[in-house]
């Protein structure tokens, strides 16, 4: 393994720290996180929980001392034994149930949210992909990931004094990212030519170790490429349409070329959204070279392809003009054994045939297995794309629903909440986390212990927010009014409602601000006040989203709201962990049915933070009356006045009284019961353990050819 001199040479006794720091396995195993934490607490905090950066900041002398510390060595030996037993094992749940396929499944996604030390994501789609890979590691599923590495794509956020969002973009320093260059046997970095480009385009390859699995990232920012080509992966989801097309060619077709060069011939593909869908064309080309005709190859590839759609609106998919497609694919179509017209037909939406080449339509036509990401989204998607299958009868539509989930060991707070679970559910909860019965033991957790754990996490969140506000005051000399708006006056004793997600119109971040006088009374009520913490970025091109942020910030600056509204800058993976475990209520109020699934409320619920939400996305199937609260209209359309009224009433009549109703021990037992209801109902059902098992059993097993003879797959084919 090439450590690229990122930290001092480790003593032989603890050399495993280097291997572990390069494998994100540590990020979802509390024992490994705690080991790095006790190695040097201040360095761990300063590195924002990045072992590579932390080790790079320590002196050789400090590391030598650690190598002789008996207490640390005992902890180190335990962690390394756990790591080697899990990651080094060739077997696991998948093999015990389905055996070993001849080749792995390739999982393609444009973004991955694995840890804050590796910025390859923009939002929920990426976080889901990261959680998916972690669960595949836990289940020992034969999956290899493919994506892009972005050199300038992660946009930071700074709030001006007038409340406007500034987009802070700078080249990312990958020095301490947990990535390694892929090299040949002579130690030279491998570069691979991507088809369709003239002049030729080459990509370098990085690998990320994700437990048992590997994620390969394509990097076109090489000195040998033309400047325009080097910029293909500067930014995630570039706005220039041609550059977006080129990006998706690199991801899909280039990704297949990379796998082939590295010795992989994937037995099946899983496309996470339409961005990597061109990968199916490269699979067709391979079969054509072996003698198959285009239609025959297309049929074979279709049987081995899985597609997950996340968008509930037609405008959410990429559509490329036909002339642009012809320019890049004319010659390539010949290599596939067909012509460009036939190729373009696969991407024509019959409901809007003149629009261009639709990537979702193309993916749906070339995938045997297709799913939406919640039951409600399944209904929406089947209706939205019904024109592709005009002869399909009720119940025969090929889009099924596999509701999203979250990776429990990543998102359940490790030091207190996971500790409580291990003590009262038993350590086997990790292995059996998708079995609902084990979660009934949550009732055995004493209310006082769960409440104290929650109050600790809430204090940690508010301390983090205060530290960030102080850093802005000290480092950037921001105005005092902005320090208040950033959360400097938050009170850990007050009912705290969190709203953290992308700021855009359909998510209605300003719904709770609809009646300012009524809101002001709720915030400033002397005996039972509440406070609001907002976080999230607007897309750089979304001016309306930026205006929504400005509206929130300006209210947070207003003394009449008593410092009880805060907008926390630069919402990221690191802050998200504190938010989902540290607020008291998680607020979600999209315009139905525009929340395809949503996962932030799942992350909050598994930490005992109940959700208060419109019945859309996953909450339409997750809410049971005792694990949180619903409000507003669930019918399609914008019902803002009625929804705001319903929200205020839920706060005034249910949530605030329940939160402040304390027994002599200071515990709000009624509220804690809702917290317990959230944990025990959401954790087993809305976890990636359940989600990935559904993908495996419904899609992966038949696509990989692992069904027993005469056994039918869940889609109805023999």
C-alpha positions in Angstrom: 0.0 0.0 0.0 1.3 3.4 -1.0 1.0 5.8 1.9 2.5 8.7 -0.1 4.4 10.0 2.9 1.2 11.3 4.4 2.3 10.5 8.0 5.5 9.5 9.7 6.7 5.9 9.4 4.8 3.9 11.9 6.6 1.6 14.4 6.2 -2.1 13.5 4.1 -2.7 16.6 1.3 -0.4 15.4 1.8 -0.4 11.7 -1.7 -1.6 11.3 -2.9 2.0 12.0 -1.9 2.9 8.5 -3.9 0.1 6.9 -6.9 0.9 9.0 -6.7 4.7 8.3 -7.0 3.9 4.6 -10.1 1.7 5.1 -13.3 3.5 5.9 -14.3 0.4 7.9 -13.1 2.4 11.0 -15.8 5.1 10.4 -18.7 2.8 11.3 -17.1 0.7 14.1 -17.1 2.6 17.4 -14.2 0.6 18.8 -12.0 1.8 15.9 -13.2 5.4 16.2 -12.6 5.4 20.0 -9.0 4.0 19.4 -8.2 6.9 17.1 -9.8 9.3 19.6 -7.8 8.2 22.6 -4.6 8.3 20.5 -4.7 12.1 20.7 -8.0 13.7 21.6 -7.0 17.2 20.4 -5.5 16.0 17.1 -8.7 13.9 16.5 -10.9 17.0 17.0 -8.6 19.2 14.9 -8.6 16.7 12.0 -12.5 16.5 12.1 -12.2 12.8 12.8 -9.9 12.0 9.9 -7.3 9.4 10.9 -4.9 10.2 8.0 -4.9 13.9 8.8 -4.5 13.2 12.5 -1.6 10.8 12.0 0.0 13.4 9.7 -0.1 16.0 12.5 1.6 13.9 15.1 5.3 13.9 15.6 7.4 10.7 15.3 8.2 11.0 19.0 4.5 11.1 19.9 3.8 8.1 17.8 6.8 6.2 19.3 5.4 6.8 22.8 2.0 5.4 21.8 3.7 2.3 20.5 4.8 1.6 24.1 1.6 2.5 25.9 0.2 -0.8 27.2 -3.4 0.5 27.6 -3.4 1.8 24.0 -1.8 -1.4 22.7 -4.5 -3.6 24.3 -7.1 -1.4 22.6 -5.2 -1.5 19.3 -4.9 -5.3 19.3 -8.7 -5.7 19.9 -9.6 -3.4 17.0 -7.1 -5.0 14.6 -8.4 -8.5 15.5 -12.0 -7.3 14.8 -10.9 -5.6 11.5 -8.9 -8.6 10.2 -11.6 -11.1 11.2 -14.3 -9.2 9.3 -12.5 -7.7 6.3 -10.1 -10.6 5.8 -12.9 -13.2 5.7 -14.0 -14.5 2.4 -17.4 -15.6 3.6 -20.3 -13.8 5.2 -24.1 -13.5 5.0 -24.3 -13.4 1.2 -22.1 -16.5 0.6 -23.9 -18.5 3.3 -27.3 -17.8 1.6 -26.4 -17.6 -2.1 -22.9 -18.9 -2.7 -20.2 -17.2 -4.6 -21.0 -15.7 -8.1 -18.3 -16.0 -10.8 -18.0 -12.2 -11.0 -19.2 -9.3 -8.9 -21.9 -6.8 -9.4 -20.8 -3.3 -10.4 -22.6 -0.4 -8.5 -22.4 2.9 -10.4 -23.2 6.3 -8.9 -22.2 9.9 -9.7 -21.7 10.6 -6.0 -20.8 8.8 -2.7 -21.1 10.2 0.8 -18.9 7.9 2.9 -17.3 10.2 5.4 -16.6 13.9 5.7 -12.9 13.3 4.9 -13.9 12.3 1.3 -16.0 14.9 -0.4 -17.6 13.2 -3.3 -21.3 14.0 -2.7 -23.8 16.8 -3.0 -26.7 15.4 -1.0 -29.0 12.5 -0.2 -28.3 10.5 -3.3 -24.6 10.3 -2.4 -25.2 9.6 1.2 -27.5 6.7 0.2 -24.8 5.3 -2.2 -22.2 5.5 0.6 -24.5 3.7 3.0 -25.3 1.1 0.4 -21.6 0.2 -0.1 -21.1 0.0 3.7 -24.0 -2.4 4.0 -22.7 -4.5 1.1 -19.5 -4.8 3.1 -21.3 -5.8 6.2 -23.3 -8.5 4.3 -20.2 -9.5 2.3 -22.1 -8.9 -0.9 -20.0 -9.2 -4.1 -20.2 -5.5 -5.1 -17.6 -3.2 -6.5 -18.3 0.5 -6.7 -17.6 3.0 -9.5 -17.7 6.8 -9.5 -15.8 10.0 -10.2 -13.4 12.0 -8.1 -14.1 15.7 -8.2 -11.2 18.2 -7.9 -13.3 21.3 -7.3 -16.8 20.1 -6.9 -17.5 20.5 -3.2 -19.0 24.0 -2.6 -18.7 25.6 0.8 -21.1 28.1 2.2 -20.6 31.5 3.8 -23.4 33.8 4.9 -23.0 37.5 4.3 -24.2 40.1 6.9 -27.3 40.6 4.7 -28.1 36.9 4.9 -27.1 36.0 1.3 -25.3 32.8 0.6 -21.8 33.0 -0.9 -20.6 29.9 -2.7 -17.1 29.1 -1.7 -15.3 26.9 -4.2 -11.7 26.0 -4.2 -9.5 23.1 -5.4 -9.8 20.2 -2.9 -6.6 19.1 -1.2 -6.7 15.3 -1.4 -3.5 14.9 0.6 -5.3 13.4 3.6 -8.2 11.9 1.8 -8.6 8.1 2.2 -7.8 7.4 -1.4 -4.9 5.5 -3.0 -3.8 5.7 -6.7 -4.2 2.5 -8.6 -0.8 1.4 -10.0 0.6 -1.3 -12.1 3.1 -4.0 -11.0 6.0 -1.6 -11.5 4.4 1.0 -9.3 3.4 3.3 -12.1 0.0 4.9 -12.0 -2.5 3.3 -14.4 -4.2 5.5 -16.9 -7.0 4.3 -19.1 -8.4 5.7 -22.4 -12.1 6.5 -22.5 -13.8 5.8 -25.8 -15.8 8.4 -27.8 -13.4 11.3 -27.2 -11.3 13.0 -29.9 -8.6 14.0 -29.0 -8.1 11.0 -26.8 -9.1 11.3 -23.1 -7.4 9.4 -20.4 -8.3 8.9 -16.7 -6.3 8.0 -13.7 -7.9 5.7 -11.1 -8.1 6.0 -7.4 -9.4 3.3 -5.0 -11.3 3.7 -1.7 -11.4 0.8 0.6 -14.9 0.4 2.1 -14.6 -2.5 4.5 -14.5 -5.7 2.4 -15.3 -3.7 -0.7 -13.6 -1.3 -3.1 -14.8 1.9 -4.8 -12.9 2.9 -7.9 -12.9 6.6 -8.8 -12.1 7.9 -12.3 -10.0 11.1 -12.5 -9.8 12.9 -15.8 -7.9 15.9 -14.3 -4.6 14.7 -15.8 -1.8 16.9 -17.4 -2.0 14.7 -20.5 -5.6 15.7 -21.3 -6.8 18.9 -23.0 -7.9 21.7 -20.6 -11.6 21.3 -21.5 -11.3 17.5 -20.8 -9.5 18.0 -17.5 -12.5 20.0 -16.3 -15.0 17.2 -16.9 -14.9 16.2 -13.2 -14.0 19.5 -11.7 -17.5 19.8 -10.4 -20.3 17.4 -9.5 -23.3 17.9 -11.8 -21.9 20.6 -14.0 -24.5 23.0 -15.5 -23.1 23.0 -19.0 -25.1 20.4 -20.9 -22.3 19.2 -23.1 -19.9 18.9 -20.2 -22.6 17.0 -18.3 -22.9 14.6 -21.2 -19.2 14.1 -21.3 -19.1 13.5 -17.5 -21.7 10.8 -17.9 -19.8 9.2 -20.7 -16.7 9.1 -18.5 -18.7 7.6 -15.6 -20.6 5.0 -17.5 -18.4 4.0 -20.5 -15.1 5.0 -18.9 -16.1 3.2 -15.7 -16.7 -0.1 -17.6 -13.3 0.4 -19.4 -11.6 0.8 -16.0 -13.2 -2.3 -14.6 -12.1 -4.3 -17.6 -8.6 -3.0 -17.4 -8.4 -4.0 -13.7 -9.6 -7.5 -14.4 -13.3 -7.2 -13.6 -16.0 -8.5 -15.9 -19.0 -7.7 -13.8 -21.8 -10.2 -13.9 -24.4 -7.5 -13.4 -24.8 -3.7 -13.1 -26.7 -1.5 -10.6 -27.3 2.0 -11.8 -28.0 4.5 -9.0 -30.0 7.1 -11.0 -29.6 7.7 -14.7 -26.2 9.4 -14.7 -24.1 6.2 -15.3 -26.6 4.5 -17.6 -24.2 4.6 -20.6 -22.3 1.7 -18.9 -24.9 -0.7 -20.5 -23.7 0.4 -23.9 -20.2 -0.7 -23.2 -21.5 -4.1 -22.0 -23.4 -4.4 -25.3 -20.2 -3.6 -27.2 -18.3 -6.3 -25.3 -21.0 -8.9 -26.3 -21.0 -7.6 -29.9 -17.2 -8.3 -30.1 -18.0 -11.9 -29.0 -20.3 -12.3 -32.0 -23.8 -11.2 -30.7 -26.0 -8.8 -32.7 -27.1 -5.6 -31.2 -30.7 -6.7 -30.3 -29.4 -10.0 -28.9 -26.8 -8.2 -26.8 -29.2 -5.6 -25.6 -31.6 -8.3 -24.5 -28.8 -10.1 -22.6 -27.5 -6.9 -20.9 -31.1 -6.0 -19.9 -31.4 -9.2 -18.0 -28.3 -8.3 -15.9 -29.1 -4.6 -15.2 -30.7 -2.9 -12.2 -31.9 0.7 -12.2 -32.9 2.8 -9.2 -34.8 6.0 -9.9 -34.9 8.7 -7.3 -36.7 11.5 -9.0 -40.5 12.1 -8.6 -40.7 14.7 -11.4 -39.9 14.4 -15.1 -37.8 17.5 -14.9 -35.4 15.8 -12.5 -33.8 13.7 -15.2 -31.0 14.6 -17.6 -32.2 15.1 -21.2 -29.6 15.7 -24.0 -30.4 17.3 -27.4 -30.4 14.8 -30.2 -27.7 16.6 -32.3 -25.4 16.6 -29.3 -25.9 12.9 -28.8 -25.3 12.2 -32.5 -22.0 14.1 -32.4 -20.7 11.8 -29.7 -22.4 8.5 -30.5 -22.6 8.3 -34.3 -19.4 6.2 -34.7 -19.9 4.4 -31.4 -23.3 3.1 -32.6 -21.5 1.3 -35.4 -19.3 -0.4 -32.9 -22.4 -1.6 -31.1 -23.7 -3.2 -34.4 -26.5 -0.7 -34.9 -27.1 2.9 -36.1 -27.5 6.1 -34.2 -31.2 6.3 -34.9 -31.8 3.0 -33.2 -29.6 4.0 -30.3 -31.5 7.3 -29.8 -34.8 5.5 -29.9 -33.9 3.9 -26.5 -33.9 7.4 -24.9 -37.1 8.9 -26.4 -39.9 9.6 -24.0 -43.1 8.8 -25.8 -44.9 11.5 -23.8 -42.5 14.1 -25.1 -40.6 12.7 -28.1 -39.1 16.0 -29.2 -37.4 16.8 -25.9 -34.2 14.8 -26.5 -32.5 11.8 -25.2 -33.8 11.1 -21.7 -31.4 9.2 -19.4 -34.1 7.9 -17.1 -36.1 6.6 -20.1 -32.9 5.0 -21.5 -32.2 3.3 -18.1 -35.7 2.0 -17.8 -35.6 0.5 -21.3 -32.3 -1.2 -20.7 -32.8 -2.5 -17.2 -34.7 -5.7 -16.4 -35.1 -4.6 -12.8 -36.2 -1.1 -11.8 -37.3 0.4 -8.5 -38.4 3.6 -6.9 -37.2 4.5 -3.4 -40.5 4.4 -1.3 -43.9 2.9 -1.7 -45.4 6.3 -2.5 -42.6 7.1 -5.0 -43.3 3.8 -6.6 -46.9 4.9 -7.3 -45.7 8.2 -8.6 -42.9 6.7 -10.8 -45.3 4.1 -12.3 -47.7 6.8 -13.2 -45.0 9.2 -14.5 -43.4 6.6 -16.8 -46.5 4.6 -17.8 -46.1 5.7 -21.4 -43.1 3.3 -21.7 -45.3 0.3 -21.2 -48.7 1.2 -22.7 -49.8 -2.5 -22.7 -48.9 -3.2 -19.1 -51.8 -4.3 -16.9 -52.4 -3.3 -13.3 -49.7 -4.9 -11.2 -47.4 -5.7 -14.1 -45.6 -2.4 -14.3 -41.9 -3.1 -14.0 -41.1 -0.4 -11.5 -41.3 -1.8 -7.9 -40.6 0.0 -4.6 -37.6 -0.7 -2.4 -37.7 2.0 0.3 -34.5 3.6 1.2 -32.7 2.9 4.4 -29.8 4.3 6.4 -26.7 2.5 7.7 -27.4 2.1 11.4 -23.8 1.8 12.6 -22.9 5.0 10.7 -25.8 7.1 11.9 -26.6 6.0 15.4 -24.5 8.1 17.7 -21.7 5.7 18.8 -20.6 6.7 22.3 -23.9 6.9 24.1 -26.8 5.7 22.0 -25.1 2.6 20.6 -23.7 1.9 24.0 -27.3 2.0 25.5 -28.4 -0.4 22.7 -25.6 -2.8 23.4 -26.4 -2.9 27.1 -30.1 -3.3 26.9 -30.7 -5.1 23.6 -27.5 -7.1 23.8 -24.6 -6.9 21.4 -26.4 -9.2 18.9 -28.5 -6.2 17.8 -25.8 -5.4 15.3 -26.1 -8.8 13.6 -29.9 -9.0 13.9 -30.7 -5.3 13.3 -33.4 -6.0 10.7 -35.4 -8.2 13.1 -38.1 -6.2 14.7 -38.4 -8.3 17.8 -35.0 -7.4 19.1 -36.0 -3.7 19.0 -38.8 -4.2 21.4 -36.1 -4.4 24.1 -35.8 -0.6 23.7 -38.6 -0.4 26.2 -36.2 -1.8 28.8 -33.9 1.2 28.6 -34.7 3.4 31.6 -36.3 6.6 30.6 -33.8 8.6 32.6 -30.8 7.0 30.9 -32.1 7.5 27.4 -33.0 11.1 28.3 -29.6 11.8 29.7 -27.9 10.4 26.6 -30.1 12.6 24.5 -29.3 15.7 26.5 -25.6 15.0 26.2 -25.9 14.8 22.4 -27.9 18.0 22.4 -25.3 19.8 24.5 -22.6 18.5 22.0 -24.5 19.9 19.1 -25.0 23.3 20.7 -21.3 23.4 21.7 -20.3 22.6 18.1 -22.5 25.4 16.8 -21.1 27.8 19.3 -17.5 26.8 18.3 -18.3 27.4 14.7 -19.8 30.8 15.4 -16.8 31.7 17.6 -14.4 30.7 14.8 -16.2 33.0 12.4 -16.2 35.8 14.9 -12.5 35.3 15.6 -11.2 34.3 12.2 -13.3 36.3 9.7 -14.3 39.2 12.0 -18.0 38.8 11.1 -20.5 41.2 12.5 -21.9 40.5 15.9 -25.4 40.2 14.4 -24.2 37.3 12.3 -22.7 35.5 15.3 -26.1 35.6 16.9 -27.7 34.3 13.6 -25.2 31.5 13.5 -26.4 30.1 16.8 -24.4 31.8 19.6 -27.5 32.2 21.8 -28.9 28.8 21.6 -30.1 27.3 24.9 -29.8 23.5 25.5 -32.7 23.6 28.0 -35.2 24.7 25.3 -37.2 22.5 23.0 -35.1 22.4 19.8 -36.5 21.8 16.3 -34.1 21.0 13.5 -34.5 21.5 9.8 -31.5 20.5 7.8 -31.5 19.7 4.0 -31.0 21.4 0.7 -32.7 24.8 0.6 -35.0 24.7 -2.4 -38.6 25.7 -2.9 -40.4 22.3 -2.8 -38.9 21.5 0.6 -40.5 24.7 2.0 -37.9 25.6 4.6 -39.9 28.7 5.4 -43.2 26.9 6.2 -42.7 27.3 9.9 -42.2 31.1 9.3 -45.6 31.5 7.6 -47.2 33.3 10.5 -44.4 35.3 12.2 -46.4 36.6 15.1 -47.6 33.2 16.0 -44.1 31.8 15.6 -42.7 34.6 17.8 -45.1 33.7 20.6 -43.9 30.1 20.4 -40.2 31.0 20.5 -40.4 33.6 23.3 -43.0 32.0 25.6 -41.5 32.5 29.0 -42.1 29.0 30.5 -42.2 26.8 27.5 -40.2 28.3 24.7 -38.8 26.6 21.6 -35.9 27.3 19.2 -35.2 26.5 15.6 -32.0 25.3 14.0 -31.8 25.6 10.2 -28.9 24.2 8.1 -28.5 23.5 4.4 -27.1 24.9 1.2 -28.9 26.2 -1.8 -27.6 25.1 -5.2 -25.2 27.8 -6.6 -27.7 28.4 -9.5 -30.8 28.4 -7.3 -31.5 32.1 -6.6 -34.9 31.3 -5.0 -33.2 28.9 -2.6 -30.7 31.5 -1.6 -33.5 34.0 -0.9 -35.0 31.4 1.4 -31.8 31.2 3.3 -31.6 35.0 3.5 -35.1 35.1 4.9 -34.2 32.7 7.7 -30.9 34.5 8.5 -32.5 37.9 8.6 -35.1 36.6 11.1 -32.3 35.0 13.1 -30.7 38.5 13.3 -33.8 40.1 14.5 -33.8 40.7 18.3 -37.6 40.2 18.5 -37.0 36.5 18.0 -34.7 36.4 21.1 -31.8 34.5 19.5 -34.0 31.4 19.2 -33.6 31.0 15.4 -30.2 29.9 14.1 -28.8 29.2 10.7 -25.7 27.0 10.8 -23.4 27.5 7.9 -21.8 24.8 5.7 -24.0 21.8 6.4 -22.0 18.7 5.8 -21.6 15.1 6.7 -19.8 16.0 10.0 -22.5 18.5 11.2 -25.2 16.1 10.1 -24.1 13.5 12.6 -24.5 16.1 15.4 -27.8 17.4 14.1 -29.7 14.1 13.7 -28.8 13.1 17.2 -28.9 16.4 18.9 -32.1 18.2 18.2 -35.4 17.3 19.9 -37.6 17.2 16.8 -36.8 16.7 13.2 -39.0 18.9 10.9 -39.8 17.9 7.3 -42.4 19.6 5.2 -42.0 19.1 1.4 -44.8 19.7 -1.2 -46.3 16.2 -1.8 -45.4 14.1 -3.7 -42.0 15.6 -4.3 -40.2 13.8 -1.5 -39.2 10.6 -3.3 -38.1 9.1 0.0 -35.9 11.2 2.2 -33.5 9.7 4.8 -32.6 12.4 7.2 -35.8 11.7 9.3 -34.7 8.1 9.5 -31.3 9.1 10.8 -33.0 11.3 13.4 -35.5 8.6 14.5 -32.9 5.9 15.1 -31.3 8.3 17.5 -34.5 8.8 19.4 -35.3 12.2 17.7 -38.9 11.9 16.5 -39.9 13.3 13.2 -42.6 15.9 12.6 -43.5 15.6 8.9 -45.9 15.8 6.1 -47.0 12.3 5.1 -44.8 12.1 2.0 -41.8 9.9 1.0 -40.8 7.3 3.5 -42.9 8.8 6.4 -46.1 7.8 4.6 -45.2 4.2 5.4 -43.1 4.8 8.5 -45.5 6.8 10.7 -47.5 4.7 13.1 -49.1 7.3 15.4 -46.6 6.7 18.2 -43.2 7.3 16.7 -43.5 11.0 15.8 -46.1 13.3 14.4 -47.7 14.0 11.1 -49.3 17.2 10.0 -50.8 18.9 6.9 -52.2 17.7 3.7 -50.8 14.6 2.0 -52.6 15.2 -1.2 -50.6 16.4 -4.2 -50.0 20.1 -4.5 -48.9 23.1 -2.4 -51.2 23.6 0.6 -49.0 26.0 2.5 -51.6 28.0 4.5 -53.4 24.8 5.7 -50.1 23.0 6.3 -48.7 25.9 8.3 -51.9 26.0 10.5 -51.6 22.2 11.0 -47.9 22.5 12.0 -48.5 25.3 14.5 -51.4 23.3 16.1 -49.2 20.2 16.4 -46.6 22.2 18.2 -49.0 24.1 20.4 -51.4 21.2 21.3 -49.2 18.1 21.3 -45.4 18.5 21.1 -44.6 21.5 23.4 -46.9 20.3 26.3 -45.5 16.8 26.0 -41.9 18.0 26.0 -42.3 20.3 29.1 -44.4 17.9 31.1 -41.7 16.7 33.6 -41.9 14.3 36.5 -40.0 14.8 39.8 -36.9 13.3 38.2 -36.9 16.0 35.5 -37.6 13.5 32.7 -40.4 14.1 30.2 -41.6 10.5 30.3 -44.3 10.9 27.7 -41.9 12.5 25.3 -39.4 9.7 25.9 -42.0 7.1 25.0 -42.3 8.8 21.6 -38.5 8.7 21.4 -38.5 4.9 22.1 -41.3 4.4 19.6 -39.2 6.2 16.9 -36.1 4.0 17.6 -37.9 0.6 17.7 -40.1 1.2 14.7 -37.7 2.9 12.4 -34.4 1.1 13.1 -35.3 -2.4 11.8 -37.4 -1.4 8.9 -35.7 1.7 7.5 -32.1 0.4 7.7 -29.8 -0.4 4.8 -29.7 -4.0 6.2 -33.3 -4.4 5.2 -32.9 -2.3 2.0 -29.8 -4.1 0.7 -31.3 -7.5 1.5 -34.3 -6.6 -0.6 -32.0 -5.5 -3.5 -30.1 -8.8 -3.1 -33.1 -11.1 -2.9 -35.2 -9.3 -5.6 -32.6 -8.1 -8.0 -29.0 -9.1 -7.4 -29.5 -12.9 -7.0 -31.4 -13.3 -10.3 -29.2 -10.8 -12.2 -26.1 -12.6 -11.0 -27.6 -16.0 -12.1 -27.7 -17.4 -8.6 -31.3 -18.7 -8.5 -31.7 -22.4 -8.0 -33.0 -24.4 -10.9 -36.8 -24.2 -11.4 -36.9 -21.3 -8.9 -38.7 -18.2 -10.1 -37.3 -14.8 -9.5 -39.4 -12.1 -7.7 -40.1 -10.3 -10.9 -42.0 -13.3 -12.2 -39.6 -14.9 -14.7 -38.2 -18.3 -14.5 
